[in-house]
């Protein structure tokens, strides 16, 4: 059972703005299905909670009996010996029972809480991976990670404060008020209820006023964290330009705003605590005054006075923390809402209901790829592809060249369906990629990107990422095919060498060879090389180019290239400029045509001679 999250349509929803007019009860309603996955445990935990409160109420009642029994006016030996001993033993058993039921409640409910935390965190994580590339490019990772971290922590806080603090206090108040109303003057119940209502009203009003300060603190905390993570991820860039002091100032600006909000929050907390203590003090004075009058006129015993005082202290001890608890519950609901809001972000690129798997007619040579009048833009104000049409026959190599910004890399992103085209179709073996399951589409395509980012793990892990579960022999075979086995053998830890954050411990060429190795390990039906050898030296590039040519032979391959010398063997070459195909043909045909391709070819040859 899962809560229903309404999703708005359109790209703006990718920003995951807070859900409009969402109440605290709405957040709780979304959370309840996760908690009710263990209905029996929830029922038993609540039963233990009620039993603990009854035992807790019985403690001062037995204390009253003990005091009244020990009244020296009774002067009966059995009363002084047998009865007090029984009451004392019962008193100890009740105290033990109250603690036992409380611990049982926590033991029973811990699995419920942790299951909810795991399920929600996993669902959010999977949903984030299902979102479009547009969402991740427009969001800062530090802020999203903080939202998830605070959201999962909020589940535990919310359950803890409601089940272990608020609900027990409400039950205890109901029991005490009932006892006062039945066994004592109605004024005892009236004073207690009035003090409770004033206390809760004051706490809610002041805490609501303080809530915006907490939100400001959270926003400042998230912004400071975003700046810090962004700066640390770009550590080398900061060093290149000597901007450590600038980054520190930028980080400190957010810390200063956070500090100002934190000071105001602390000052308002002092006001809240002072007001609460004043209400508690007035309530206790009035209750004890009524009890003292009762003892004086003989309508109450000394034990009754102790009982009333003990019950009030038991009630007001949790009330001392009501402001903090209410504030934390409100904050937990806000944090949980922010995490649930991530689940409302529109996927933008989603599988159609009942979408079939992509079927490749002949996986040995790959699919036929057809771009049919494709137009695409990231921003409506700037069109990237303009009515592009071309065919990549199965088992052939197609190369795309052109200036930066011409739209070459966008072709690869559209083939992987990171975005959906605004008009036209992209077909693989006559199947519109928008009509098939994305997982099967991406499983059929392998890519070696220009900018390779590795996981902060070992070389073996990063190669095996192309096909999780691959054997060590298969990993080493892929490394040899990528011309990196000699380099790995020279490392002290060989395949267990850690590559560092984003692979920064490796050079650009080494990272690119890891990317090639994991693509080779994947063994896809179609290959995309996006400047695959741009970071390699000439000797390694020539050696690797032979491997790539062998791999691409008789397999549908798209090569996005800058150096034209790497694609002279292509079956067809597309020359792009400003989102359009301006020339197409083989290398020889394009040289003979003396157009844009020929100009680029002669320019690169001249530059190579000059070097």
LUMFI-16332 format. One line per 4 residues: number of its first residue (from 1); for each residue x, y, z of C-alpha. Coordinates in nm, 3 decimals, always signed. Layout:
NUM) X/Y/Z; ...
% end
This chain:
1) +0.000/+0.000/+0.000; +0.145/+0.335/-0.103; +0.019/+0.691/-0.063; -0.107/+0.867/-0.371
5) +0.099/+1.167/-0.471; -0.064/+1.398/-0.721; +0.177/+1.500/-0.993; +0.150/+1.821/-1.187
9) +0.229/+1.820/-1.553; +0.490/+2.021/-1.733; +0.857/+2.091/-1.689; +0.807/+2.337/-1.406
13) +0.720/+2.050/-1.178; +1.079/+1.931/-1.203; +1.170/+2.204/-0.962; +0.975/+2.012/-0.698
17) +0.810/+2.315/-0.546; +0.623/+2.258/-0.219; +0.278/+2.109/-0.267; +0.014/+2.378/-0.255
21) -0.217/+2.401/+0.049; -0.076/+2.082/+0.200; -0.178/+2.050/+0.566; +0.010/+1.869/+0.841
25) -0.263/+1.605/+0.830; -0.190/+1.561/+0.461; +0.172/+1.473/+0.538; +0.060/+1.232/+0.812
29) -0.188/+1.074/+0.568; +0.098/+1.014/+0.323; +0.310/+0.858/+0.598; +0.045/+0.629/+0.752
33) +0.046/+0.357/+0.481; +0.417/+0.298/+0.547; +0.360/+0.272/+0.923; +0.058/+0.043/+0.886
37) +0.259/-0.216/+0.697; +0.292/-0.390/+1.038; -0.063/-0.352/+1.175; -0.023/-0.613/+1.450
41) +0.291/-0.451/+1.585; +0.123/-0.109/+1.581; -0.176/-0.247/+1.774; +0.046/-0.421/+2.032
45) +0.263/-0.110/+2.074; -0.044/+0.106/+2.145; -0.173/-0.158/+2.390; +0.161/-0.147/+2.573
49) +0.143/+0.233/+2.573; -0.200/+0.230/+2.741; -0.089/-0.037/+2.991; +0.217/+0.172/+3.081
53) -0.001/+0.478/+3.147; -0.238/+0.280/+3.373; +0.062/+0.148/+3.564; +0.203/+0.498/+3.587
57) -0.126/+0.628/+3.730; -0.134/+0.346/+3.986; +0.203/+0.446/+4.132; +0.087/+0.766/+4.309
61) -0.238/+0.592/+4.410; -0.040/+0.325/+4.595; +0.180/+0.596/+4.744; -0.133/+0.766/+4.880
65) -0.246/+0.435/+5.032; +0.093/+0.384/+5.191; +0.092/+0.730/+5.350; -0.264/+0.694/+5.478
69) -0.188/+0.347/+5.616; +0.113/+0.479/+5.805; -0.097/+0.747/+5.973; +0.012/+0.716/+6.338
73) -0.349/+0.762/+6.455; -0.433/+0.411/+6.330; -0.181/+0.246/+6.568; -0.256/-0.109/+6.452
77) +0.037/-0.352/+6.433; -0.086/-0.534/+6.122; -0.142/-0.202/+5.947; +0.210/-0.095/+6.033
81) +0.369/-0.418/+5.915; +0.166/-0.635/+5.676; -0.027/-0.372/+5.477; +0.265/-0.132/+5.415
85) +0.484/-0.423/+5.302; +0.220/-0.530/+5.049; +0.174/-0.176/+4.926; +0.548/-0.122/+4.895
89) +0.587/-0.444/+4.694; +0.293/-0.343/+4.473; +0.447/+0.003/+4.432; +0.771/-0.152/+4.309
93) +0.588/-0.388/+4.073; +0.390/-0.100/+3.923; +0.706/+0.100/+3.862; +0.865/-0.202/+3.697
97) +0.550/-0.263/+3.490; +0.542/+0.097/+3.367; +0.903/+0.070/+3.252; +0.853/-0.278/+3.106
101) +0.550/-0.177/+2.898; +0.734/+0.137/+2.777; +1.034/-0.067/+2.664; +0.810/-0.327/+2.500
105) +0.633/-0.048/+2.313; +0.964/+0.084/+2.178; +1.090/-0.265/+2.093; +0.770/-0.346/+1.903
109) +0.754/-0.017/+1.716; +1.121/+0.008/+1.621; +1.074/-0.233/+1.327; +0.772/-0.030/+1.210
113) +0.969/+0.295/+1.216; +1.280/+0.158/+1.050; +1.073/-0.015/+0.780; +0.901/+0.315/+0.700
117) +1.236/+0.498/+0.688; +1.385/+0.237/+0.455; +1.085/+0.216/+0.223; +1.041/+0.593/+0.186
121) +1.414/+0.659/+0.143; +1.435/+0.382/-0.120; +1.127/+0.511/-0.301; +1.265/+0.865/-0.313
125) +1.606/+0.737/-0.428; +1.451/+0.531/-0.708; +1.227/+0.820/-0.808; +1.524/+1.056/-0.830
129) +1.693/+0.814/-1.069; +1.371/+0.801/-1.272; +1.359/+1.180/-1.315; +1.483/+1.347/-1.630
133) +1.830/+1.489/-1.675; +1.670/+1.834/-1.677; +1.570/+1.793/-1.310; +1.921/+1.700/-1.198
137) +2.082/+1.978/-1.399; +1.850/+2.234/-1.237; +1.891/+2.106/-0.879; +2.195/+2.115/-0.653
141) +2.292/+1.774/-0.518; +2.376/+1.910/-0.173; +2.025/+2.049/-0.126; +1.854/+1.729/-0.245
145) +2.073/+1.512/-0.020; +1.990/+1.733/+0.278; +1.617/+1.707/+0.200; +1.641/+1.327/+0.199
149) +1.858/+1.319/+0.511; +1.627/+1.548/+0.707; +1.319/+1.370/+0.574; +1.429/+1.023/+0.687
153) +1.535/+1.164/+1.024; +1.196/+1.339/+1.048; +1.013/+1.004/+1.028; +1.193/+0.879/+1.338
157) +1.142/+1.210/+1.519; +0.774/+1.225/+1.428; +0.705/+0.871/+1.547; +0.913/+0.921/+1.861
161) +0.746/+1.246/+1.963; +0.390/+1.141/+1.883; +0.393/+0.781/+2.006; +0.633/+0.825/+2.297
165) +0.543/+1.178/+2.413; +0.221/+1.333/+2.282; -0.006/+1.028/+2.284; +0.105/+0.907/+2.631
169) +0.056/+1.258/+2.771; -0.296/+1.280/+2.626; -0.390/+0.942/+2.774; -0.245/+1.035/+3.111
173) -0.431/+1.367/+3.112; -0.758/+1.190/+3.036; -0.701/+0.943/+3.321; -0.604/+1.212/+3.573
177) -0.892/+1.443/+3.481; -1.133/+1.153/+3.511; -0.991/+1.057/+3.851; -1.011/+1.417/+3.980
181) -1.368/+1.456/+3.857; -1.485/+1.129/+4.017; -1.299/+1.120/+4.349; -1.237/+1.487/+4.428
185) -1.390/+1.830/+4.405; -1.475/+1.927/+4.045; -1.247/+2.228/+4.091; -0.942/+2.001/+4.075
189) -1.040/+1.883/+3.726; -1.142/+2.237/+3.621; -0.811/+2.393/+3.731; -0.608/+2.115/+3.569
193) -0.803/+2.135/+3.242; -0.788/+2.518/+3.233; -0.412/+2.519/+3.292; -0.371/+2.256/+3.021
197) -0.579/+2.449/+2.766; -0.397/+2.778/+2.836; -0.060/+2.603/+2.827; -0.127/+2.427/+2.496
201) -0.281/+2.739/+2.340; +0.016/+2.955/+2.442; +0.262/+2.693/+2.320; +0.097/+2.652/+1.980
205) +0.062/+3.027/+1.916; +0.423/+3.106/+2.010; +0.563/+2.799/+1.832; +0.374/+2.886/+1.513
209) +0.528/+3.233/+1.534; +0.871/+3.072/+1.573; +0.822/+2.829/+1.282; +0.927/+3.075/+1.012
213) +1.255/+3.126/+1.199; +1.321/+2.753/+1.187; +1.240/+2.745/+0.817; +1.480/+3.030/+0.757
217) +1.746/+2.840/+0.950; +1.685/+2.531/+0.735; +1.705/+2.732/+0.414; +2.030/+2.895/+0.524
221) +2.165/+2.556/+0.629; +2.078/+2.403/+0.289; +2.229/+2.696/+0.099; +2.550/+2.685/+0.301
225) +2.570/+2.309/+0.243; +2.508/+2.351/-0.129; +2.785/+2.610/-0.156; +3.024/+2.393/+0.042
229) +2.960/+2.077/-0.161; +2.971/+2.266/-0.491; +3.302/+2.424/-0.390; +3.457/+2.096/-0.274
233) +3.343/+1.910/-0.586; +3.519/+2.177/-0.790; +3.830/+2.171/-0.572; +4.072/+2.178/-0.864
237) +3.897/+2.473/-1.029; +3.914/+2.668/-0.703; +4.287/+2.598/-0.684; +4.348/+2.687/-1.049
241) +4.216/+3.038/-0.993; +4.334/+3.081/-0.634; +3.979/+3.153/-0.515; +3.996/+2.986/-0.172
245) +3.932/+3.317/+0.006; +3.642/+3.395/-0.231; +3.482/+3.055/-0.163; +3.528/+3.102/+0.212
249) +3.360/+3.444/+0.197; +3.074/+3.304/-0.009; +3.027/+3.019/+0.240; +3.052/+3.258/+0.536
253) +2.779/+3.485/+0.394; +2.533/+3.199/+0.426; +2.665/+3.109/+0.771; +2.611/+3.469/+0.886
257) +2.248/+3.459/+0.771; +2.207/+3.122/+0.943; +2.362/+3.263/+1.260; +2.120/+3.559/+1.265
261) +1.819/+3.328/+1.222; +1.953/+3.091/+1.493; +1.994/+3.378/+1.744; +1.638/+3.499/+1.686
265) +1.513/+3.142/+1.723; +1.695/+3.099/+2.054; +1.560/+3.428/+2.190; +1.204/+3.333/+2.100
269) +1.260/+2.993/+2.265; +1.354/+3.167/+2.591; +1.027/+3.364/+2.578; +0.833/+3.043/+2.513
273) +0.993/+2.858/+2.805; +0.935/+3.148/+3.045; +0.566/+3.171/+2.956; +0.520/+2.796/+2.993
277) +0.679/+2.792/+3.339; +0.453/+3.080/+3.450; +0.139/+2.887/+3.346; +0.262/+2.569/+3.517
281) +0.344/+2.759/+3.836; -0.003/+2.919/+3.853; -0.173/+2.583/+3.795; +0.033/+2.407/+4.065
285) -0.031/+2.684/+4.318; -0.408/+2.670/+4.263; -0.421/+2.290/+4.284; -0.211/+2.272/+4.601
289) -0.415/+2.551/+4.757; -0.737/+2.353/+4.699; -0.574/+2.035/+4.836; -0.443/+2.216/+5.144
293) -0.793/+2.349/+5.217; -0.926/+1.993/+5.186; -0.672/+1.856/+5.436; -0.751/+2.143/+5.673
297) -1.127/+2.084/+5.675; -1.084/+1.706/+5.692; -1.234/+1.624/+5.350; -0.893/+1.505/+5.228
301) -0.613/+1.309/+5.389; -0.242/+1.379/+5.383; -0.214/+1.100/+5.128; -0.460/+1.285/+4.905
305) -0.240/+1.594/+4.919; +0.064/+1.390/+4.818; -0.138/+1.215/+4.546; -0.261/+1.540/+4.393
309) +0.089/+1.691/+4.400; +0.246/+1.378/+4.249; -0.013/+1.354/+3.973; +0.035/+1.720/+3.880
313) +0.414/+1.681/+3.872; +0.378/+1.369/+3.653; +0.157/+1.568/+3.417; +0.368/+1.882/+3.402
317) +0.705/+1.712/+3.354; +0.618/+1.611/+2.992; +0.445/+1.948/+2.946; +0.778/+2.119/+3.011
321) +0.890/+1.978/+2.678; +0.565/+2.035/+2.491; +0.697/+2.347/+2.318; +1.008/+2.165/+2.198
325) +0.805/+1.858/+2.103; +0.545/+2.061/+1.914; +0.813/+2.257/+1.736; +1.003/+1.939/+1.645
329) +0.683/+1.773/+1.523; +0.607/+2.076/+1.306; +0.963/+2.077/+1.178; +0.951/+1.702/+1.117
333) +0.628/+1.745/+0.919; +0.793/+2.024/+0.716; +1.104/+1.813/+0.650; +0.893/+1.510/+0.562
337) +0.684/+1.721/+0.327; +0.999/+1.841/+0.150; +1.104/+1.480/+0.096; +0.757/+1.374/-0.020
341) +0.765/+1.676/-0.254; +1.056/+1.508/-0.436; +0.813/+1.224/-0.512; +0.576/+1.471/-0.678
345) +0.842/+1.592/-0.923; +0.721/+1.500/-1.271; +0.935/+1.233/-1.433; +0.893/+1.414/-1.769
349) +1.041/+1.109/-1.945; +0.823/+0.817/-1.838; +0.733/+0.479/-1.983; +0.387/+0.446/-2.128
353) +0.156/+0.203/-1.944; +0.227/-0.148/-2.067; +0.527/-0.037/-2.276; +0.701/-0.340/-2.432
357) +1.071/-0.419/-2.425; +1.287/-0.296/-2.711; +1.338/-0.580/-2.957; +1.660/-0.578/-3.159
361) +1.619/-0.792/-3.470; +1.986/-0.892/-3.482; +2.183/-0.810/-3.165; +2.505/-0.926/-3.334
365) +2.507/-0.627/-3.571; +2.280/-0.387/-3.385; +1.963/-0.201/-3.481; +1.879/+0.031/-3.765
369) +1.852/+0.383/-3.623; +1.632/+0.644/-3.785; +1.593/+1.011/-3.693; +1.273/+1.121/-3.864
373) +1.221/+1.501/-3.877; +1.343/+1.546/-3.520; +1.332/+1.890/-3.361; +1.439/+1.950/-3.003
377) +1.514/+2.228/-2.756; +1.617/+2.245/-2.391; +1.476/+2.596/-2.373; +1.198/+2.714/-2.608
381) +1.399/+3.029/-2.674; +1.692/+2.829/-2.817; +1.628/+2.543/-3.059; +1.908/+2.283/-3.063
385) +1.799/+2.044/-3.341; +1.599/+2.167/-3.638; +1.413/+1.906/-3.843; +1.695/+1.649/-3.839
389) +1.650/+1.338/-4.055; +1.902/+1.059/-4.122; +1.931/+0.681/-4.114; +2.203/+0.465/-3.959
393) +2.176/+0.125/-4.128; +2.225/-0.175/-3.900; +2.589/-0.272/-3.857; +2.730/+0.054/-3.996
397) +2.934/+0.338/-3.848; +2.795/+0.690/-3.859; +3.012/+0.983/-3.754; +2.887/+1.328/-3.661
401) +3.115/+1.632/-3.674; +3.069/+2.003/-3.640; +3.145/+2.304/-3.428; +3.080/+2.314/-3.053
405) +2.713/+2.378/-2.986; +2.601/+2.233/-3.317; +2.391/+1.968/-3.138; +2.618/+1.662/-3.176
409) +2.609/+1.540/-2.814; +2.235/+1.607/-2.800; +2.188/+1.321/-3.048; +2.338/+1.080/-2.793
413) +2.122/+1.217/-2.510; +1.809/+1.174/-2.720; +1.906/+0.819/-2.817; +1.935/+0.733/-2.447
417) +1.603/+0.911/-2.401; +1.729/+1.146/-2.133; +1.485/+1.384/-2.300; +1.187/+1.339/-2.529
421) +1.186/+1.520/-2.862; +0.934/+1.799/-2.921; +0.853/+1.677/-3.273; +0.951/+1.390/-3.498
425) +1.051/+1.035/-3.408; +1.361/+0.835/-3.322; +1.322/+0.472/-3.427; +1.534/+0.166/-3.351
429) +1.441/-0.122/-3.579; +1.119/+0.066/-3.659; +1.026/+0.098/-3.290; +0.968/+0.450/-3.158
433) +1.191/+0.477/-2.852; +0.910/+0.667/-2.672; +0.693/+0.355/-2.691; +0.938/+0.103/-2.538
437) +1.071/+0.059/-2.185; +1.362/+0.290/-2.108; +1.559/+0.021/-1.923; +1.561/-0.210/-2.228
441) +1.656/+0.084/-2.454; +1.952/+0.186/-2.241; +2.060/-0.173/-2.192; +2.096/-0.200/-2.570
445) +2.320/+0.106/-2.604; +2.673/+0.155/-2.474; +2.845/+0.493/-2.457; +3.194/+0.623/-2.394
449) +3.135/+0.987/-2.296; +3.375/+1.272/-2.341; +3.355/+1.371/-1.975; +3.402/+1.050/-1.775
453) +3.294/+1.056/-1.410; +3.383/+0.754/-1.197; +3.250/+0.626/-0.867; +3.465/+0.673/-0.558
457) +3.558/+0.306/-0.550; +3.812/+0.069/-0.704; +3.914/+0.039/-1.069; +3.759/-0.310/-1.075
461) +3.427/-0.175/-0.943; +3.416/+0.100/-1.204; +3.491/-0.140/-1.490; +3.240/-0.396/-1.358
465) +2.974/-0.123/-1.346; +2.923/-0.192/-1.716; +2.781/-0.532/-1.619; +2.737/-0.583/-1.243
469) +2.819/-0.941/-1.151; +3.095/-0.981/-1.409; +3.380/-1.213/-1.311; +3.733/-1.094/-1.244
473) +3.851/-1.261/-1.566; +3.590/-1.067/-1.767; +3.694/-0.742/-1.597; +4.060/-0.803/-1.680
477) +3.972/-0.896/-2.038; +3.783/-0.568/-2.079; +4.080/-0.379/-1.932; +4.316/-0.541/-2.184
481) +4.084/-0.453/-2.470; +4.086/-0.091/-2.347; +4.469/-0.087/-2.348; +4.492/-0.023/-1.973
485) +4.608/-0.358/-1.835; +4.977/-0.254/-1.834; +4.894/+0.061/-1.640; +4.691/-0.134/-1.383
489) +4.963/-0.395/-1.334; +5.205/-0.119/-1.232; +4.979/-0.001/-0.949; +5.049/-0.138/-0.597
493) +4.686/-0.246/-0.545; +4.624/-0.323/-0.912; +4.249/-0.363/-0.972; +4.171/-0.272/-0.609
497) +4.319/+0.076/-0.650; +4.083/+0.350/-0.528; +4.013/+0.609/-0.798; +3.896/+0.886/-0.561
501) +3.603/+1.128/-0.579; +3.477/+1.139/-0.941; +3.795/+0.948/-1.037; +4.023/+1.244/-0.965
505) +4.316/+1.015/-0.872; +4.336/+0.910/-1.237; +4.439/+1.119/-1.531; +4.191/+1.217/-1.800
509) +4.319/+0.947/-2.034; +4.309/+0.680/-1.763; +3.951/+0.770/-1.675; +3.852/+0.751/-2.040
513) +4.005/+0.407/-2.074; +3.805/+0.289/-1.771; +3.493/+0.420/-1.945; +3.586/+0.230/-2.261
517) +3.653/-0.088/-2.062; +3.316/-0.084/-1.888; +3.139/-0.021/-2.218; +3.322/-0.315/-2.373
521) +3.215/-0.527/-2.076; +2.851/-0.426/-2.127; +2.853/-0.570/-2.482; +2.566/-0.355/-2.610
525) +2.392/-0.391/-2.945; +2.472/-0.030/-3.036; +2.773/+0.187/-2.951; +2.815/+0.561/-2.907
529) +3.159/+0.718/-2.885; +3.137/+1.082/-2.777; +3.493/+1.211/-2.825; +3.600/+0.874/-2.684
533) +3.972/+0.924/-2.732; +3.996/+1.300/-2.684; +4.194/+1.272/-2.358; +4.448/+1.017/-2.486
537) +4.796/+1.072/-2.619; +4.859/+1.007/-2.989; +5.027/+0.668/-2.943; +4.757/+0.532/-2.710
541) +4.488/+0.683/-2.929; +4.614/+0.501/-3.238; +4.634/+0.170/-3.051; +4.292/+0.216/-2.897
545) +4.142/+0.336/-3.222; +4.220/-0.003/-3.374; +4.039/-0.174/-3.083; +3.739/+0.057/-3.119
549) +3.732/+0.005/-3.494; +3.729/-0.370/-3.441; +3.457/-0.338/-3.179; +3.247/-0.110/-3.401
553) +3.290/-0.325/-3.712; +2.961/-0.484/-3.814; +2.785/-0.312/-3.525; +2.564/-0.002/-3.536
557) +2.789/+0.277/-3.409; +2.755/+0.651/-3.366; +3.081/+0.843/-3.334; +3.073/+1.206/-3.222
561) +3.415/+1.340/-3.310; +3.626/+1.650/-3.313; +3.941/+1.504/-3.467; +3.844/+1.404/-3.819
565) +4.135/+1.161/-3.849; +3.948/+0.924/-3.616; +3.641/+0.888/-3.838; +3.778/+0.856/-4.193
569) +3.668/+0.490/-4.190; +3.302/+0.575/-4.113; +3.034/+0.449/-4.353; +2.873/+0.792/-4.348
573) +2.970/+1.128/-4.198; +2.715/+1.393/-4.098; +2.832/+1.752/-4.074; +2.619/+1.961/-3.839
577) +2.596/+2.336/-3.801; +2.346/+2.530/-3.588; +2.125/+2.226/-3.533; +2.105/+2.122/-3.899
581) +2.280/+1.865/-4.116; +2.462/+2.069/-4.378; +2.661/+1.786/-4.542; +2.659/+1.408/-4.547
585) +2.860/+1.138/-4.720; +3.179/+0.932/-4.686; +3.514/+1.091/-4.610; +3.620/+1.077/-4.973
589) +3.290/+1.221/-5.096; +3.302/+1.511/-4.852; +3.664/+1.596/-4.934; +3.575/+1.597/-5.301
593) +3.275/+1.822/-5.234; +3.508/+2.092/-5.095; +3.250/+2.208/-4.843; +3.251/+2.263/-4.466
597) +3.398/+1.918/-4.394; +3.686/+1.970/-4.636; +3.766/+2.304/-4.473; +3.780/+2.143/-4.128
601) +3.996/+1.860/-4.264; +4.253/+2.090/-4.420; +4.258/+2.313/-4.111; +4.328/+2.017/-3.880
605) +4.598/+1.883/-4.111; +4.767/+2.223/-4.110; +4.750/+2.242/-3.730; +4.899/+1.892/-3.701
609) +5.191/+1.991/-3.925; +5.256/+2.307/-3.722; +5.262/+2.109/-3.399
% end
